Every structure is written in C-alpha cells, then in structure tokens.
Amino acid sequence: MEQNMTQILFALIRSAVRGTELTEAEKSLFSKELLPDLLKLSKRHDVAHLVALGLKNNGLLTKDDAEIENEFLRAVFRYERLNHDYKKLCSALEAAEIPFIPLKGSVLRAYYPEPWMRTSCDIDVLVHRGDLEKAISYLTEKLKYTEHGQGTHDVSLFSPLKNHVELHFDLVEEGRANNAIEILRRVWADASPYGESKYWLEMSDSFFYFYHVAHMAKHFEGGGCGIRPFIDLYILDRIASADRDGRDRLLAQGGLLKFSEAARELSLVWLEGKEPGDLSVKLQNFLLHGGAYGSFDNRVALQQKKKGGRVGYMLSRAFIPYERLSRYYPVLKKHRWLMPFMQVRRWFMLLRPSVAKMAKREIEANGQMEGSVADQMNDFLNEIGL
C-alpha cells in the first residue's frame, strides 16, 4: 500500500503541475482507502492543493469529497492574501527608497502554470543590513506591521492581515551548504533593477537558481527539504530563456553541482515519471521521512557525521563559531573579547522550558543514534555532494 501511495502521490502532482491526465495504470493505483494517508502525507509537504487538483482533473473526486476539493480553493485564497501584502510591501520599500530583492516563492510562482499553485507561508525579502532598522520602522509605522523577533539572518514581522514577512539581511548562514555563502555574498553586485523600478531589484537567472539550490541544500542538511523545492527546481529547469551554463558555473564554484544533479534527477522521477536509479530511491526515502522542513532524526544523523561523531556534534552545539554567535549578539562585532561571555549567555536559554525540552530530545537522539545509521548517512552525504 505504501508503494502505491507514493506512486499515486507523484502521479497526481505530475498531473496537476503539467496539466496531463493520469494513465489507466496510474488511475488503478488509486483507491478511496488510500485517501486519508495520501492527504496526510501531502499536507506534511504542503502539496495537498496539487493532489486535490490532480484528483479533480482526473475525475477521482465524488460529491462526498467537497472538503478535499476545498484544498486548492484554500490555496487560491492563501495566494490572494499573500499577493495583496506582497504588492503593498514592494510599493512601500520602493517609496521608502530602500533597495530590496524579493526571494523564494514570491519570485518562483510567476513561472508556475498558475501562481496559486506555488504556496508559501511567508513573504521573503532581502534588504541591506544597514537598511534593516529603517525598513522595520517604515513598515511598522506606515503599514502597521508588528515585529516578532530577530534571527541569525532575518527579522520576522506580521502584516495586519497576519501574513508572515521575513526581512532577510543575509541569505545563508556560515558553514552551511558547502561554499554557498562565498557566492551568495555577491548578491547585491549581481542584482539589477526590476522593470522601471529604482529600488526593487532582482537576481540574474543563474544567481536565483544557485540561491534556490543552496537553500535546498541548507534545509537538506537540517533534516530534509520536502517535496515542494523539487517541483520548483523542475519548473526552473523548464524556463526557455534560462542561462544553463551560468547556473552550472556558479553551482560548481559553490560546491553544489553534484547535489543539484541529484536533485534534478529526482525532480524528473517525480514530475516526468522517469525510472529512479539507486540514488534517487535513497533521496526519495530520506525526503519522504520528513515533512516540508525535514525530520529531527534526519538532522541529527546528518550533522553527527559532519561534525565527526557524537562528541563532535555535541561540542558543535555547545560552542558555536564566532560568525554565527555574532548574529545572535551583534555586540561581538565591536567587542570580540566578549565571546566567552556570550557563549555562556546563550546557554542560559536552556532555562526556557521549550528550549530545554528540545535540547533534551537532541541529546537523547545523538546518544541513541546507532553507528551503522550514522555511517550510512555519511555515505549518502558523499553520494549527493554534501
């Protein structure tokens, strides 16, 4: 049953994205008994609307399945709300004379057959670090946004419609996704004006493609990235005007060409029904184990091998490097000598019940991870170039 569910899942996604009909053999894989688990899996990966659309277009829904049909109606509504705020945000930043670059789904959805087909939970925009406070002040005063904390590379805000907006001031954290950060530091030099705008900028085709792959790799190292980024990759690979040579040059420079080739291969398995090779099967199994943001066990297994085993992993979690720590505590940029004190201050976060619970779970997972599982993960990482 599990094999049938995986096959029908991707057949339905393929049908929705490409506008094709299921074959009779594919239709025969579907049964009403599969529907609850099929929807549960697709919701974990935020592709339930595509599965619902595939079911509807192939006549597999009945009058009793109105709630399932509502999945893509909700996706349309979700898109309209996000797009409304996205347009207001872009106009506001242009009016405030703050250079900005839209990221992720806000750009990607333009290449889908219908923009609502590319769902997202956030509106992501990159601004210069030096413009961050100005941008926050303008959005909170003019658009009545509310600020909800700062992370290592972005600030979270919410619009009056309760849409989540992330103002990024960096693209990828240090030590993630091979050498990606060395490329991504050039983002502002690569960007050019969007249309007639002066402050609204866009990445070149090759740079945006590299950023997408790097973002996939970053989440992959965190335990998995789900199904949706592979659909994005398939869509990007079908842009007629794409600079394919430029894309591959950047991927090679950033150490992500091998990973991108494995990802492209799996996208063809899922979106064109290509027969999977051994690596695609491993990659699929790894990804389906997690949801849209991967799984906890996957992350621990991946990072344990990258950090040299259980002890190395725990040390890396206890003592984070200067570049990353200074994102949490910007005072280190001027007073690096405070680093030992900031490390200790960070440990006091364990006094928060939610943080302590997560840390306990992580320590237990690290200690219980079998050596054979970690070794298999290491071999897998080498195969995909991470």
C-alpha positions in Angstrom: 0.0 0.0 0.0 2.8 2.4 0.8 4.4 1.9 -2.6 1.0 2.6 -4.3 0.5 5.7 -2.2 3.9 7.1 -3.2 3.3 6.3 -6.9 -0.2 7.9 -6.9 1.0 10.9 -4.9 3.6 11.9 -7.6 1.3 10.9 -10.5 -1.3 13.3 -9.1 1.3 16.1 -8.6 2.6 15.5 -12.1 -0.9 15.7 -13.5 -1.6 19.0 -11.6 1.6 20.7 -12.5 1.9 19.6 -16.1 -1.8 19.5 -16.9 -1.7 15.9 -18.1 -4.1 13.1 -17.5 -3.3 10.0 -15.5 -2.8 6.8 -17.4 -5.2 4.0 -16.8 -2.4 2.2 -14.9 -1.9 5.2 -12.7 -5.6 5.5 -12.0 -5.7 1.9 -11.0 -3.3 2.7 -8.2 -5.8 5.0 -6.5 -8.4 3.8 -4.1 -10.6 5.6 -1.5 -8.8 3.6 1.2 -5.6 5.5 0.3 -7.2 8.9 0.5 -6.7 9.7 4.3 -3.0 8.7 4.3 -2.5 10.4 0.9 -3.8 13.7 2.2 -1.9 13.4 5.4 1.4 12.9 3.6 0.7 15.7 1.1 -0.3 18.2 3.8 3.0 17.5 5.6 4.8 18.6 2.4 2.4 21.5 1.6 1.3 20.0 -1.7 -2.3 18.9 -0.7 -3.7 21.5 -3.1 -1.8 19.9 -6.0 -3.0 16.4 -5.0 -6.6 17.7 -4.8 -6.3 19.4 -8.2 -4.9 16.2 -9.7 -7.8 14.2 -8.2 -10.4 16.6 -9.5 -8.9 16.9 -13.0 -8.9 13.1 -13.3 -12.5 12.6 -12.2 -11.4 10.8 -8.9 -13.5 13.0 -6.6 -17.1 12.5 -5.8 -19.8 14.7 -4.4 -18.8 13.4 -1.0 -15.3 14.8 -1.4 -16.1 18.5 -1.3 -13.7 19.1 1.6 -10.8 17.7 -0.4 -11.7 19.9 -3.4 -11.5 22.9 -1.0 -7.8 22.3 -0.6 -7.0 24.1 -3.8 -9.7 26.7 -3.2 -7.9 27.5 0.1 -4.6 27.7 -1.8 -6.1 30.3 -4.1 -7.3 32.3 -1.2 -4.0 32.0 0.6 -2.2 33.2 -2.5 -4.5 36.2 -2.9 -3.9 37.3 0.7 -0.1 36.9 0.3 0.0 38.6 -3.1 -2.0 41.6 -1.7 0.5 42.1 1.1 3.4 41.4 -1.3 2.4 44.2 -3.6 1.9 46.7 -0.8 5.3 45.7 0.7 7.2 46.2 -2.6 5.5 49.6 -3.1 6.3 50.6 0.4 10.0 49.7 0.2 10.2 51.5 -3.2 8.6 54.6 -1.7 11.0 54.5 1.3 13.9 54.3 -1.1 15.2 51.1 0.4 16.9 48.7 -2.0 15.3 45.2 -1.8 15.3 41.8 -3.5 12.2 39.5 -3.4 13.1 35.9 -2.6 11.7 32.4 -2.9 8.0 31.8 -3.6 7.3 35.5 -4.4 9.6 35.0 -7.5 9.0 31.3 -8.2 5.3 31.4 -8.5 5.5 33.5 -11.7 6.8 30.5 -13.5 4.1 28.1 -12.4 1.1 27.4 -14.7 -1.0 29.3 -12.1 0.6 31.4 -9.4 -1.6 30.0 -6.6 -0.1 26.5 -7.3 3.2 27.6 -5.6 2.1 28.0 -2.0 4.2 29.6 0.7 3.8 30.6 4.4 5.9 33.8 4.2 6.9 36.8 2.1 10.6 36.9 2.0 12.6 40.0 1.0 16.3 40.8 1.2 17.5 44.2 2.4 20.9 45.6 3.2 21.9 45.1 6.8 22.4 48.8 7.1 18.8 49.5 6.0 17.2 46.9 8.3 16.2 49.3 11.1 14.9 51.9 8.6 12.8 49.2 6.8 11.4 47.9 10.1 10.5 51.5 11.2 8.8 52.3 7.9 6.8 49.1 7.7 5.6 49.3 11.4 4.7 53.0 11.0 3.3 53.1 7.5 1.8 49.6 7.1 1.1 48.9 10.7 3.3 45.7 10.7 4.3 44.2 14.1 7.8 43.0 14.8 8.2 39.5 16.2 11.9 39.0 16.8 15.2 38.7 15.0 17.0 35.5 13.9 20.5 34.9 12.7 19.8 36.2 9.2 16.3 37.7 9.2 13.7 39.7 11.2 10.1 38.4 11.5 7.2 40.8 11.1 3.4 40.3 10.6 1.2 42.3 8.4 -2.3 43.5 9.6 -3.7 40.5 7.6 -1.4 38.3 9.7 0.8 37.3 6.9 4.4 36.5 8.0 7.0 38.7 6.4 10.7 37.9 6.7 13.2 40.7 6.2 16.4 39.0 5.4 19.7 40.7 5.8 21.7 37.6 4.8 20.9 34.6 2.6 22.7 31.6 4.1 24.4 31.0 7.4 28.1 30.3 7.6 29.1 26.6 7.5 26.0 25.6 5.6 25.5 24.2 2.1 29.3 23.8 1.3 30.7 27.0 -0.1 27.4 28.6 -0.9 28.0 31.7 1.2 31.0 32.7 -0.8 28.7 33.0 -3.9 25.7 34.5 -2.1 27.8 37.3 -0.6 27.8 38.7 -4.2 24.0 39.0 -4.3 23.9 42.9 -4.4 26.6 43.1 -7.1 24.6 40.6 -9.2 21.2 42.3 -8.8 19.7 44.7 -11.3 16.6 46.9 -11.4 13.2 45.2 -11.8 11.4 46.8 -14.7 11.2 50.5 -14.2 11.8 50.4 -10.5 14.8 52.0 -8.9 14.9 50.2 -5.6 13.2 46.9 -6.4 16.0 44.7 -7.6 16.1 41.1 -9.0 18.7 38.4 -9.2 20.0 37.2 -12.5 18.7 33.8 -13.7 21.8 32.0 -12.8 22.1 33.6 -9.4 18.5 32.9 -8.4 18.9 29.3 -9.5 22.0 29.0 -7.4 20.2 30.5 -4.4 17.4 28.1 -4.8 19.7 25.1 -4.8 21.7 26.5 -1.9 18.5 27.0 0.1 17.5 23.4 -0.7 20.9 22.1 0.5 20.7 24.2 3.7 17.4 22.7 4.6 18.6 19.2 3.5 21.4 19.5 6.0 18.8 20.4 8.6 17.0 17.1 8.0 15.3 17.4 4.6 13.6 20.0 2.5 10.4 18.3 1.4 8.8 17.8 -2.0 8.0 21.4 -3.0 11.6 22.6 -3.7 12.0 19.8 -6.2 8.8 20.9 -8.0 10.3 24.4 -8.0 13.6 23.0 -9.5 11.7 21.2 -12.2 9.8 24.5 -13.1 13.0 26.5 -13.1 14.7 23.9 -15.4 12.0 24.4 -18.0 12.4 28.2 -18.4 13.2 28.6 -22.1 15.5 31.7 -21.5 17.5 30.1 -18.7 21.2 30.6 -18.6 22.1 26.9 -18.0 25.8 27.3 -18.4 25.9 30.2 -16.0 23.8 28.2 -13.5 26.2 25.3 -13.6 29.3 27.5 -13.3 28.0 29.1 -10.1 27.0 25.7 -8.7 30.5 24.3 -9.4 32.1 27.4 -7.7 29.8 26.9 -4.7 30.4 23.2 -4.4 26.8 22.4 -5.2 26.8 21.0 -8.7 26.8 17.3 -7.6 23.9 18.0 -5.2 22.0 19.9 -7.9 22.4 17.0 -10.4 21.0 14.5 -7.8 18.1 16.9 -7.1 17.4 17.4 -10.9 17.4 13.6 -11.4 14.8 13.2 -8.6 12.7 16.0 -10.0 12.5 14.1 -13.3 11.4 11.0 -11.4 8.6 12.8 -9.7 7.5 15.2 -12.5 8.1 13.1 -15.6 7.8 9.5 -14.2 11.4 8.7 -15.0 12.6 5.3 -13.7 14.5 6.0 -10.5 18.1 5.0 -10.0 19.5 3.8 -6.7 20.5 7.3 -5.6 17.0 8.7 -6.4 15.4 6.0 -4.4 17.6 6.8 -1.4 17.0 10.5 -1.8 13.2 10.0 -2.0 13.1 7.8 1.1 15.1 10.3 3.0 12.8 13.2 2.0 9.5 11.4 2.5 10.6 10.5 6.0 10.4 14.2 6.9 7.8 16.9 6.0 8.2 20.2 4.3 11.0 21.2 6.7 12.6 17.8 7.2 12.8 15.5 10.2 14.5 15.8 13.6 16.2 12.4 13.4 17.5 13.1 9.8 19.1 16.4 11.1 20.8 14.7 14.0 22.2 11.9 11.8 23.4 14.3 9.1 25.1 16.7 11.5 26.6 14.0 13.6 28.6 12.7 10.7 29.5 16.2 9.5 30.8 17.1 13.0 32.9 14.0 13.5 30.7 11.8 15.6 28.6 12.1 18.8 31.2 14.1 20.8 32.0 16.4 18.0 28.3 17.0 17.3 27.6 18.0 21.0 30.6 20.3 21.1 29.5 22.0 17.9 26.1 22.6 19.5 27.6 23.9 22.8 30.3 26.1 21.3 29.1 27.8 18.1 31.7 29.7 16.0 32.2 33.5 16.2 30.5 34.3 12.8 27.3 32.6 13.9 27.3 33.8 17.5 27.8 37.4 16.4 24.5 37.1 14.6 22.7 36.4 17.9 24.8 39.0 19.7 25.8 41.9 17.4 27.9 43.5 20.2 30.6 40.9 19.3 31.2 42.8 16.0 32.8 45.6 18.1 33.9 43.6 21.1 35.0 40.2 20.1 36.6 39.7 23.5 33.1 39.2 24.9 32.7 35.9 23.0 33.1 33.6 26.1 30.5 35.6 28.0 28.1 35.4 25.1 28.6 31.6 24.8 27.6 31.4 28.5 24.7 33.8 28.0 23.4 31.5 25.2 23.5 28.5 27.5 21.1 30.3 29.8 18.5 29.9 27.1 18.2 26.3 28.4 16.2 27.8 31.4 13.3 28.2 29.0 11.2 25.1 29.1 10.7 24.9 25.3 14.5 25.2 24.7 15.3 22.7 27.5 12.8 20.2 26.1 14.3 20.4 22.6 17.9 20.2 23.9 17.0 17.0 25.9 15.5 15.5 22.8 18.5 16.3 20.8 20.9 14.9 23.3 18.9 11.7 23.5 18.8 11.3 19.7 22.5 11.9 19.4 23.3 9.4 22.1 21.0 6.7 20.7 22.0 7.1 17.1 23.4 3.8 16.0 26.9 3.9 14.4 25.7 2.0 11.4 22.9 4.5 10.7 25.4 7.4 11.0 27.9 5.6 8.7 25.1 5.1 6.1 24.3 8.7 6.4 27.9 9.7 5.8 28.0 7.5 2.6 24.7 9.1 1.5 26.1 12.6 2.0 29.1 11.8 -0.1 26.9 10.5 -2.9 24.9 13.7 -3.1 27.9 16.0 -2.7 27.2 17.4 0.8 
